[in-house]
Amino acid sequence: MDSMNCSPVHHAARNGHNETVEWLMKNGASLVELNLFGQKPADLALANNFPDLADVIRREAKKQLKELESKPLHPSDSIELL
């Protein structure tokens, strides 16, 4: 993260670096993290005229959110009671 709370995927999205964004997504980059201005990587891609990249990021971000929602908040939440 930089001083504006932008991650590498924020920078890659802002600059339209499709291959870099794809690599970062495959390697676990968060696509839902906000920078200090409240922007997600997809927002930056769209603001800089990369709508196709923004769509790809949004689709993958939805998958990430579903995965996060299905995980327990605490390890003890996943323990079955006997």
Rosetta constraint file for C-alpha pairs under 8 A:
AtomPair CA 1 CA 5 HARMONIC 5.06 0.50
AtomPair CA 1 CA 6 HARMONIC 5.21 0.50
AtomPair CA 1 CA 7 HARMONIC 4.60 0.50
AtomPair CA 1 CA 8 HARMONIC 7.23 0.50
AtomPair CA 2 CA 6 HARMONIC 5.44 0.50
AtomPair CA 2 CA 7 HARMONIC 6.73 0.50
AtomPair CA 4 CA 35 HARMONIC 6.06 0.50
AtomPair CA 4 CA 36 HARMONIC 5.35 0.50
AtomPair CA 4 CA 37 HARMONIC 7.85 0.50
AtomPair CA 5 CA 34 HARMONIC 7.46 0.50
AtomPair CA 5 CA 35 HARMONIC 4.62 0.50
AtomPair CA 5 CA 36 HARMONIC 5.68 0.50
AtomPair CA 6 CA 10 HARMONIC 5.49 0.50
AtomPair CA 6 CA 11 HARMONIC 6.85 0.50
AtomPair CA 6 CA 34 HARMONIC 7.67 0.50
AtomPair CA 6 CA 35 HARMONIC 5.14 0.50
AtomPair CA 6 CA 36 HARMONIC 7.71 0.50
AtomPair CA 7 CA 11 HARMONIC 6.61 0.50
AtomPair CA 7 CA 35 HARMONIC 7.95 0.50
AtomPair CA 8 CA 12 HARMONIC 6.15 0.50
AtomPair CA 8 CA 24 HARMONIC 7.97 0.50
AtomPair CA 9 CA 13 HARMONIC 5.92 0.50
AtomPair CA 9 CA 20 HARMONIC 7.77 0.50
AtomPair CA 9 CA 21 HARMONIC 5.85 0.50
AtomPair CA 9 CA 24 HARMONIC 6.47 0.50
AtomPair CA 9 CA 29 HARMONIC 6.83 0.50
AtomPair CA 9 CA 30 HARMONIC 7.89 0.50
AtomPair CA 9 CA 31 HARMONIC 7.46 0.50
AtomPair CA 9 CA 41 HARMONIC 6.35 0.50
AtomPair CA 10 CA 14 HARMONIC 6.10 0.50
AtomPair CA 10 CA 40 HARMONIC 7.03 0.50
AtomPair CA 10 CA 41 HARMONIC 4.49 0.50
AtomPair CA 10 CA 44 HARMONIC 6.89 0.50
AtomPair CA 11 CA 15 HARMONIC 6.29 0.50
AtomPair CA 11 CA 41 HARMONIC 7.80 0.50
AtomPair CA 12 CA 16 HARMONIC 6.09 0.50
AtomPair CA 12 CA 17 HARMONIC 5.06 0.50
AtomPair CA 12 CA 18 HARMONIC 7.44 0.50
AtomPair CA 12 CA 20 HARMONIC 6.27 0.50
AtomPair CA 12 CA 21 HARMONIC 5.88 0.50
AtomPair CA 13 CA 17 HARMONIC 6.11 0.50
AtomPair CA 13 CA 18 HARMONIC 7.30 0.50
AtomPair CA 13 CA 21 HARMONIC 6.44 0.50
AtomPair CA 13 CA 41 HARMONIC 5.67 0.50
AtomPair CA 13 CA 42 HARMONIC 6.80 0.50
AtomPair CA 13 CA 44 HARMONIC 6.16 0.50
AtomPair CA 13 CA 45 HARMONIC 4.79 0.50
AtomPair CA 13 CA 53 HARMONIC 7.28 0.50
AtomPair CA 13 CA 54 HARMONIC 7.65 0.50
AtomPair CA 14 CA 41 HARMONIC 7.19 0.50
AtomPair CA 14 CA 44 HARMONIC 4.83 0.50
AtomPair CA 14 CA 45 HARMONIC 4.78 0.50
AtomPair CA 14 CA 47 HARMONIC 7.76 0.50
AtomPair CA 14 CA 48 HARMONIC 6.10 0.50
AtomPair CA 15 CA 45 HARMONIC 7.22 0.50
AtomPair CA 15 CA 48 HARMONIC 7.35 0.50
AtomPair CA 16 CA 45 HARMONIC 6.43 0.50
AtomPair CA 16 CA 48 HARMONIC 7.86 0.50
AtomPair CA 16 CA 50 HARMONIC 6.04 0.50
AtomPair CA 16 CA 53 HARMONIC 7.04 0.50
AtomPair CA 17 CA 21 HARMONIC 6.23 0.50
AtomPair CA 18 CA 22 HARMONIC 6.13 0.50
AtomPair CA 18 CA 53 HARMONIC 6.55 0.50
AtomPair CA 19 CA 23 HARMONIC 6.16 0.50
AtomPair CA 20 CA 24 HARMONIC 6.10 0.50
AtomPair CA 21 CA 25 HARMONIC 6.06 0.50
AtomPair CA 22 CA 26 HARMONIC 6.21 0.50
AtomPair CA 23 CA 27 HARMONIC 6.23 0.50
AtomPair CA 24 CA 28 HARMONIC 6.38 0.50
AtomPair CA 24 CA 29 HARMONIC 5.28 0.50
AtomPair CA 25 CA 29 HARMONIC 5.10 0.50
AtomPair CA 25 CA 30 HARMONIC 7.44 0.50
AtomPair CA 25 CA 31 HARMONIC 7.64 0.50
AtomPair CA 25 CA 60 HARMONIC 7.90 0.50
AtomPair CA 30 CA 61 HARMONIC 7.82 0.50
AtomPair CA 30 CA 64 HARMONIC 7.78 0.50
AtomPair CA 31 CA 40 HARMONIC 6.68 0.50
AtomPair CA 31 CA 41 HARMONIC 6.14 0.50
AtomPair CA 31 CA 42 HARMONIC 7.65 0.50
AtomPair CA 31 CA 57 HARMONIC 6.87 0.50
AtomPair CA 31 CA 58 HARMONIC 7.87 0.50
AtomPair CA 31 CA 60 HARMONIC 7.54 0.50
AtomPair CA 31 CA 61 HARMONIC 5.24 0.50
AtomPair CA 31 CA 64 HARMONIC 7.56 0.50
AtomPair CA 32 CA 40 HARMONIC 5.79 0.50
AtomPair CA 32 CA 41 HARMONIC 7.45 0.50
AtomPair CA 32 CA 61 HARMONIC 6.08 0.50
AtomPair CA 32 CA 64 HARMONIC 7.90 0.50
AtomPair CA 32 CA 65 HARMONIC 7.73 0.50
AtomPair CA 33 CA 39 HARMONIC 7.98 0.50
AtomPair CA 33 CA 40 HARMONIC 5.86 0.50
AtomPair CA 33 CA 41 HARMONIC 7.81 0.50
AtomPair CA 34 CA 38 HARMONIC 5.01 0.50
AtomPair CA 34 CA 39 HARMONIC 5.06 0.50
AtomPair CA 34 CA 40 HARMONIC 4.90 0.50
AtomPair CA 34 CA 41 HARMONIC 7.88 0.50
AtomPair CA 35 CA 39 HARMONIC 5.40 0.50
AtomPair CA 35 CA 40 HARMONIC 6.68 0.50
AtomPair CA 39 CA 43 HARMONIC 5.69 0.50
AtomPair CA 39 CA 44 HARMONIC 6.75 0.50
AtomPair CA 40 CA 44 HARMONIC 6.68 0.50
AtomPair CA 41 CA 45 HARMONIC 6.35 0.50
AtomPair CA 41 CA 54 HARMONIC 7.68 0.50
AtomPair CA 41 CA 57 HARMONIC 7.32 0.50
AtomPair CA 42 CA 46 HARMONIC 6.20 0.50
AtomPair CA 42 CA 53 HARMONIC 7.43 0.50
AtomPair CA 42 CA 54 HARMONIC 4.41 0.50
AtomPair CA 42 CA 55 HARMONIC 7.29 0.50
AtomPair CA 42 CA 57 HARMONIC 5.57 0.50
AtomPair CA 42 CA 58 HARMONIC 6.10 0.50
AtomPair CA 43 CA 47 HARMONIC 6.05 0.50
AtomPair CA 43 CA 54 HARMONIC 6.93 0.50
AtomPair CA 44 CA 48 HARMONIC 6.18 0.50
AtomPair CA 44 CA 54 HARMONIC 7.91 0.50
AtomPair CA 45 CA 49 HARMONIC 6.45 0.50
AtomPair CA 45 CA 50 HARMONIC 5.02 0.50
AtomPair CA 45 CA 51 HARMONIC 6.58 0.50
AtomPair CA 45 CA 53 HARMONIC 6.39 0.50
AtomPair CA 45 CA 54 HARMONIC 5.21 0.50
AtomPair CA 46 CA 50 HARMONIC 5.17 0.50
AtomPair CA 46 CA 51 HARMONIC 4.98 0.50
AtomPair CA 46 CA 53 HARMONIC 7.74 0.50
AtomPair CA 46 CA 54 HARMONIC 5.52 0.50
AtomPair CA 50 CA 54 HARMONIC 6.28 0.50
AtomPair CA 51 CA 55 HARMONIC 6.21 0.50
AtomPair CA 52 CA 56 HARMONIC 6.42 0.50
AtomPair CA 53 CA 57 HARMONIC 6.20 0.50
AtomPair CA 54 CA 58 HARMONIC 6.08 0.50
AtomPair CA 55 CA 59 HARMONIC 6.20 0.50
AtomPair CA 56 CA 60 HARMONIC 6.35 0.50
AtomPair CA 57 CA 61 HARMONIC 5.93 0.50
AtomPair CA 58 CA 62 HARMONIC 6.23 0.50
AtomPair CA 59 CA 63 HARMONIC 6.73 0.50
AtomPair CA 60 CA 64 HARMONIC 6.35 0.50
AtomPair CA 61 CA 65 HARMONIC 6.20 0.50
AtomPair CA 62 CA 66 HARMONIC 6.29 0.50
AtomPair CA 63 CA 67 HARMONIC 6.29 0.50
AtomPair CA 64 CA 68 HARMONIC 6.19 0.50
AtomPair CA 65 CA 69 HARMONIC 6.08 0.50
AtomPair CA 66 CA 70 HARMONIC 6.30 0.50
AtomPair CA 67 CA 71 HARMONIC 6.55 0.50
AtomPair CA 72 CA 77 HARMONIC 5.77 0.50
AtomPair CA 72 CA 78 HARMONIC 6.31 0.50
AtomPair CA 73 CA 77 HARMONIC 6.97 0.50
AtomPair CA 74 CA 78 HARMONIC 7.56 0.50
AtomPair CA 75 CA 79 HARMONIC 7.29 0.50
